[in-house]
């Protein structure tokens, strides 16, 4: 009897264990079927990827055919739509010309694609329905947001962006529960986080929840144009900068964190066809210049951080003007500008003034027009700068003040330009002695250190006395008491430097006037340049003023033109230490020359740890590793 009970107990235990195992297996199976990485989800994803691939193939075929149909090889909206209809049938797609690109919607899948004018198909996007447009404190699905780093305020549509601008500027409306609410107090969003959650295109109706809405009123300065939102954003004055203020009062500023990163792909979200036109902005509070202009007008150098953002369009300002911000931020990082920018005082591809910038690129055309009060300059990255690292300029920069491939004008006592490159043409139109042009920096008027930098763009001066240089146009003071130090380390110029009817320099155009002290140090640099009026390293040293202390030291630097220094006002100056060495171009394009650059030692007998090492690169010219 006891044995029978024992056997029953064992059988029951086995049954329980078996049930548990079956439940575990069932759980695993259910999870495998329905979980985040499940069979069903993977099958759905595979189906979606297949559909996307097919849709992209349809667009590519239609685009190629539309270009072949056009006598000039261009893409026209009606031709593209006609070819899409042939591929999919009528009513299945919708093609729209949105300025810089075309938009192709697949109606059944609610997906759309952008196609550039060259026929390149960009990434796929879903048509997004935001249930709370114009209210950045509520997510697109209704979740409440508090502006913390974990739950940032969200920008899903252009209504959100406009409401955000109105909140910072303290005027206009925002929306709450679909109802308009008048804004009477400026909100600087200090310490708060705002996230761009999708690509936006000001000319695309898909970037608005309702592009024809009129409840935001007159934004573009024309109260009689019907006030539809898409018209307000793309005509007259266009979008109102976030934190639009003048250079004196600072009541309307953005002091938060703005991030445009796609968290799933780590790519930057784009704001396309941004249009801002405040070119006719004039006197503000008695000052003869307009407000700070950009996507963001003014920030705060202690708090404002803007990163991971890409912009295209057209931006015009009368004051400090940039694509990302007009003036003032703690940091601008990992941003790209394709917009063409025009301004009158401090103009930059990324920022106008007063902003440390890291890892940014400009491809837009930058123009400074200047006026009688314009005292700064234009740069591919920033007009009036202090700290710029790991930045590239590919756009042309031109104007009539101080023009630089990276920085236009430096009035900071701690300007540092590190690992920056210029490929754009830098063109100076002015002809007075306070106008200069440089591949990296236009004018140094205080203290600047440049290292690991190079220029490959063409540098053109128009008969300026100020200077034209492959790296720096001129180092000259802004007042007689100015004390200047310009240090250029481990850098090179491969671009042509031309200064009509005047002397130019392969590295520095002019060691100028108007200062109490003017020191220049050039170490481990090289430059190409063959023109007879070109100083291989420095164009001209103005050292004949008894009221100014001038010092020039050139070490371990190389040139191929006739002279290292084009002109010296006072010869045999003991404060000029010229250890520059002439080389042929063929000698520069050798491994031996690379080894010579890499053999440099500082006062401690070592190659500086913050200098990049050299290698033979394109066409056997030395480049950085």
Secondary structure, DSSP 8 states (H G I E B T S, - for coil): -HHHHHHHHHHHHHHHHHHHHHHHHHHHHHHHHHSTT-HHHHHHHHHHHHHHHHHHHHHHHHHHHHHHHSTTS---HHHHHHHHHHHH-TTSEEEEE-SSEEEEEETTTTEEEEEETT--EEEEEE----TTTT-TTB-TTS-B--SSSSS-EEE-SHHHHHHHHHHHHT-SEEEETTEEEE--S----TT-EEEE-S-EETT-GGGSS-TT--TT---SS-TTS---HHHHHHSTTBS--BT---SS--SS-B-SEEE-B-TTT--BEEEEEEEEEETT---BTTBSS---BSSEEEB-TTT-EEEEEEEEEEEEESSSEESSEEEEEEEEEEEEE-SEEEESSSEESSEEEEEEEES-EE-S-EEE---TT--SEEESSEEE-SEEES-EE-S-EEESSEEESSEEEE--TTEEEES-EE-S-EEE---STT-EEESSEEEESSEEEEES-EE-S-EEESS-SSEEESSEEEE--SSTT-EEEEEEES-EE-S-EEETTS-EESSEEEE-SS-SEEEEEEES-EE----TTEEEEEEEE----TTSEEEEEEES-EE-SSEEEEEESSSS-TTEEE--EE--HHHHTSHHHHHHHHT---TTSS--TTS--EEE-GGG-EEE-
